Amino acid sequence: MTVLAFEIAATIRHDGQGGVADGLATGELTGAWIRANAPLVEQVLGGPRGFDASVIAVDDEVRERLVGVRRAVRSLFARAVSPAPPSKADAGRLLDPVTAVRMLNEAADGLGSAHLEWPDEGEPVVRWTGGASEPVGLLLGAVGRSGIDFLASPERLRLRACPAARCVKYFLQDDPRQTWCSPSCGNRERVNRHYQRKHAG
């Protein structure tokens, strides 16, 4: 199952050259992401709510609002994988948990649906509330609600940050022995370790 919150988190990825690429870096990239993920937005909305990705004019404000929700999602993903380290892309850029929860709740207000509460000592819970309308609010609300639904579900316990040297992804662990997000990350790490051992002296 594809989760909208994972899709927004995955817009931060390795660029293939040792750096990080941002899939929301420009209005054009953001618009492409919105159009590509419109079916997931509609899935979160759970029925006809008037969401039409084609009418969203992606300006700096829309892009920045979506980037803000992504930062909240990735910050809470980092909290969920703790005490293991967060994604390397997030180190030093994480929001404090209270701010991240508030931002996710504010995004979800676009749907008037769910609020996440995550006390310092305890499990996340969802509290339901009241209403929303225009496409940008529906988009942000769907991303927020997707994050809330995921973080308040048992699936959260399977969340991991890939420890591969060049990877910045979060993934769901399918097996307790699974270390990396994909076989390719595992292969790269094994090759790197072999190279390091071979050239260590």
C-alpha positions in Angstrom: 0.0 0.0 0.0 1.4 3.4 -1.0 1.0 6.1 1.7 0.8 9.8 0.8 3.0 10.7 3.8 5.7 8.4 2.5 5.5 10.0 -0.9 6.0 13.5 0.5 8.9 12.2 2.7 10.5 10.6 -0.4 10.7 13.9 -2.2 14.0 14.2 -0.3 16.3 11.6 -1.9 19.9 10.9 -2.8 21.0 12.6 -6.0 23.3 9.8 -7.1 26.4 12.0 -6.6 26.8 12.1 -2.9 24.3 14.8 -2.2 20.6 15.3 -1.6 17.9 16.1 -4.2 14.7 17.9 -3.4 11.7 16.8 -5.4 9.9 20.0 -4.3 12.8 22.4 -5.1 10.8 24.4 -7.7 7.2 25.2 -8.5 7.5 23.0 -11.6 8.7 20.0 -9.6 6.1 20.6 -6.9 3.3 20.8 -9.5 4.5 17.5 -11.1 4.5 15.8 -7.6 1.0 17.1 -6.9 -0.4 15.8 -10.2 1.4 12.4 -9.8 0.0 12.0 -6.3 -3.5 13.2 -7.0 -4.9 9.6 -6.7 -3.4 9.2 -3.3 -4.9 12.6 -2.2 -8.3 11.4 -3.4 -7.8 8.1 -1.6 -7.1 10.0 1.7 -10.1 12.2 1.1 -12.2 9.0 0.9 -14.7 10.3 -1.6 -15.6 13.2 -3.9 -14.3 16.4 -2.2 -13.7 18.5 -5.3 -9.9 17.9 -5.4 -8.6 18.9 -8.8 -4.8 18.9 -9.0 -4.9 20.7 -12.4 -6.4 23.9 -10.9 -3.6 24.4 -8.3 -1.3 27.2 -9.4 1.9 26.3 -7.6 3.5 29.5 -6.5 6.2 30.0 -3.8 3.5 30.1 -1.0 2.0 26.7 -2.0 5.4 25.2 -2.4 6.6 26.5 0.9 3.5 25.3 2.7 4.0 21.8 1.2 7.7 21.8 2.1 6.7 22.8 5.7 4.3 19.8 6.0 7.1 17.6 4.6 9.5 18.8 7.2 7.0 18.0 9.9 6.4 14.5 8.5 10.1 13.8 8.3 10.7 15.2 11.8 8.1 12.9 13.2 9.4 10.0 11.2 12.8 10.7 12.9 11.1 10.7 16.3 9.4 7.4 15.4 12.7 5.6 14.6 14.4 6.9 17.7 16.6 5.9 19.4 18.0 4.8 16.1 19.4 7.7 14.1 17.2 9.7 11.7 17.8 9.9 8.0 21.1 11.6 7.2 19.2 14.3 5.2 17.4 15.3 8.4 20.3 15.5 10.8 20.5 19.0 12.2 17.3 20.1 10.4 14.6 18.4 12.6 11.7 20.4 14.1 11.1 19.8 17.8 8.3 17.2 18.2 5.8 19.7 19.6 6.2 22.1 16.6 6.1 19.1 14.2 2.9 17.8 15.7 1.3 21.2 15.6 2.3 21.7 12.0 0.9 18.3 11.0 -2.4 19.1 12.9 -2.7 22.5 11.2 -2.3 20.8 7.8 -4.9 18.2 8.7 -7.3 21.1 9.6 -7.6 21.6 5.8 -9.8 18.4 5.9 -11.3 19.2 9.3 -10.6 15.6 10.2 -7.9 14.4 12.5 -5.6 15.8 15.1 -2.5 13.9 16.4 -1.7 14.0 20.0 1.6 12.4 21.1 2.4 12.9 24.7 6.1 12.8 25.9 5.4 9.5 27.6 2.9 7.6 25.5 1.5 6.4 22.2 0.2 8.7 19.5 -3.6 9.0 19.3 -6.0 10.6 16.8 -8.6 13.1 17.8 -11.3 14.0 15.2 -12.7 17.5 14.6 -14.5 19.7 11.9 -14.4 21.0 7.9 -12.5 22.2 4.6 -12.8 23.2 0.8 -10.3 24.6 -1.8 -7.8 22.3 -3.6 -4.6 23.6 -1.7 -6.3 23.1 1.7 -7.5 19.6 0.6 -4.0 18.7 -0.6 -2.2 19.9 2.6 -5.0 18.3 4.7 -4.6 15.0 2.9 -0.8 15.0 3.5 -1.4 15.9 7.1 -4.1 13.3 7.7 -2.0 10.6 6.0 0.9 11.4 8.3 -1.4 11.4 11.3 -3.0 8.1 10.3 0.3 6.5 9.8 2.0 7.7 12.9 -1.0 6.7 15.1 -1.0 3.2 13.5 0.9 0.1 14.5 2.8 0.4 11.2 4.8 3.2 12.8 6.7 0.5 14.7 8.1 -0.9 11.4 9.5 2.5 10.3 13.2 2.7 9.8 15.8 5.2 8.4 18.0 3.4 5.9 21.6 3.4 7.3 23.2 3.1 3.8 25.9 5.7 3.3 24.2 7.5 0.4 20.6 6.8 1.3 18.2 9.3 3.0 15.0 7.2 2.8 12.6 6.1 5.5 11.1 2.6 4.9 8.9 0.0 6.5 10.8 -3.0 7.7 9.2 -6.2 6.3 11.4 -8.6 8.2 13.3 -8.2 11.6 16.5 -8.9 9.7 15.9 -6.2 7.1 18.5 -3.5 7.5 18.3 -1.5 4.3 15.4 0.0 2.4 16.2 -2.0 -0.7 18.5 -4.7 -2.0 20.5 -2.2 -4.0 21.3 -0.2 -0.8 22.4 -3.5 0.9 24.6 -4.4 -2.1 26.2 -1.0 -2.2 27.0 -1.2 1.5 28.5 -4.7 1.2 30.6 -3.5 -1.7 31.7 -0.4 0.3 32.6 -2.5 3.4 34.6 -5.0 1.2 36.5 -2.1 -0.4 37.2 -0.5 3.0 38.6 -3.8 4.4 40.6 -4.4 1.3 42.2 -1.0 1.3 42.4 -0.5 5.1 46.1 -1.1 5.3 
